[in-house]
């Protein structure tokens, strides 16, 4: 099982999205990449990433994941949609403890860039993304 966050985890996440017929159907009309940034890493990961904020860009288009780009430091990376959360908040979303749309509304996931209105039009796709992340798992 790949470690979160890592390039291997992001690649597996993309593969899992592409396996989901529900995601494919519910994400039709979504044509923007999303950059997922991780902040407030635990001590062992802060050392591994030299106190930087890792992240990955997921190239999403009409229900398919066309690939990912990994960043050891995503602080300067850009995308049409950027979601930022602490390591622990990402774990809560991945574990299904909090709905991703609710997490955005409550500020647990910060929408650094992009339109909340567009995200709100794809709630089923957002939940399917969490299910794909759960299938990848957490080390």
C-alpha positions in Angstrom: 0.0 0.0 0.0 1.5 3.4 -1.0 2.1 6.0 1.7 0.0 9.2 1.8 1.1 11.6 0.5 3.4 10.3 -2.2 3.6 10.1 -6.0 2.8 6.4 -5.8 -0.4 7.2 -3.8 -1.5 9.8 -6.2 -0.9 7.5 -9.2 -2.9 4.7 -7.5 -5.7 7.3 -6.8 -5.9 8.1 -10.5 -6.1 4.4 -11.3 -8.9 3.9 -8.8 -10.9 6.9 -10.2 -10.7 5.4 -13.7 -12.0 2.0 -12.4 -15.2 3.7 -11.0 -18.2 3.7 -13.3 -20.0 5.9 -10.8 -17.2 8.5 -10.9 -17.1 8.4 -14.7 -20.8 9.1 -14.9 -21.1 11.6 -12.0 -18.0 13.7 -13.1 -19.1 14.3 -16.7 -18.9 18.0 -17.2 -15.9 18.4 -14.8 -13.0 19.5 -17.0 -10.5 21.0 -14.6 -7.4 19.7 -12.9 -7.4 19.8 -9.1 -4.2 20.4 -7.1 -4.3 18.7 -3.6 -1.9 20.3 -1.1 -1.0 18.9 2.2 0.1 21.2 5.1 0.9 20.7 8.8 2.7 17.4 8.4 3.5 15.2 11.4 7.1 15.4 12.5 8.4 12.3 10.5 6.9 13.7 7.3 8.2 17.2 8.0 11.7 15.7 8.0 11.0 13.7 4.9 9.7 16.7 3.0 12.2 19.2 4.5 9.3 21.3 6.0 7.7 21.8 2.6 4.1 21.2 1.6 3.8 18.3 -0.7 0.9 17.9 -3.1 -0.3 16.4 -6.4 -2.2 17.6 -9.4 -4.9 15.3 -10.7 -5.8 15.9 -14.4 -9.5 15.3 -14.4 -11.6 15.5 -17.6 -15.2 14.4 -18.0 -15.1 11.4 -15.6 -11.5 10.3 -16.3 -8.2 10.9 -14.6 -5.7 11.5 -17.4 -2.7 11.5 -15.0 -1.1 13.1 -12.0 1.8 15.3 -11.3 3.7 15.1 -8.0 5.2 18.0 -6.2 7.7 17.6 -3.3 6.7 21.3 -2.6 3.4 22.3 -4.0 3.5 25.8 -2.5 4.2 27.5 -5.9 2.2 25.0 -8.0 -1.0 26.2 -9.7 -4.2 24.7 -11.1 -7.7 25.9 -11.8 -8.8 24.3 -8.5 -6.6 24.1 -5.5 -7.6 22.3 -2.3 -5.5 22.6 0.8 -5.8 20.9 4.2 -3.7 19.7 7.0 -2.4 16.1 6.9 -4.9 15.1 9.6 -7.9 16.7 7.9 -7.0 14.9 4.7 -6.9 11.7 6.7 -10.3 12.4 8.1 -11.7 12.9 4.6 -10.0 9.8 3.2 -11.3 7.7 6.1 -14.8 9.0 5.4 -15.1 10.8 8.8 -16.1 14.0 7.0 -17.9 14.5 3.7 -15.6 16.4 1.3 -18.2 19.0 0.3 -19.1 19.6 3.9 -15.3 19.9 4.7 -15.0 22.7 2.1 -18.1 24.5 3.4 -16.7 24.3 7.0 -13.2 25.3 6.0 -11.5 22.0 6.9 -10.6 21.8 3.3 -9.6 25.3 2.0 -10.5 26.1 -1.5 -7.4 28.2 -2.3 -8.5 28.6 -5.9 -11.6 27.7 -7.9 -15.3 28.0 -7.7 -17.3 26.5 -4.8 -20.4 26.7 -7.0 -18.8 24.4 -9.6 -17.7 21.9 -6.9 -21.2 21.9 -5.4 -22.6 20.7 -8.8 -20.6 17.4 -8.5 -21.3 16.0 -5.0 -21.6 12.4 -6.1 -18.2 12.7 -7.9 -16.7 14.2 -4.8 -17.9 11.2 -2.7 -16.6 8.8 -5.4 -13.2 10.5 -5.2 -13.2 9.7 -1.4 -14.2 6.1 -2.1 -11.3 5.8 -4.6 -8.9 7.2 -2.0 -10.2 4.7 0.5 -9.5 1.9 -2.0 -5.9 3.2 -2.2 -5.8 3.2 1.6 -3.5 4.8 4.1 -0.2 3.4 5.4 
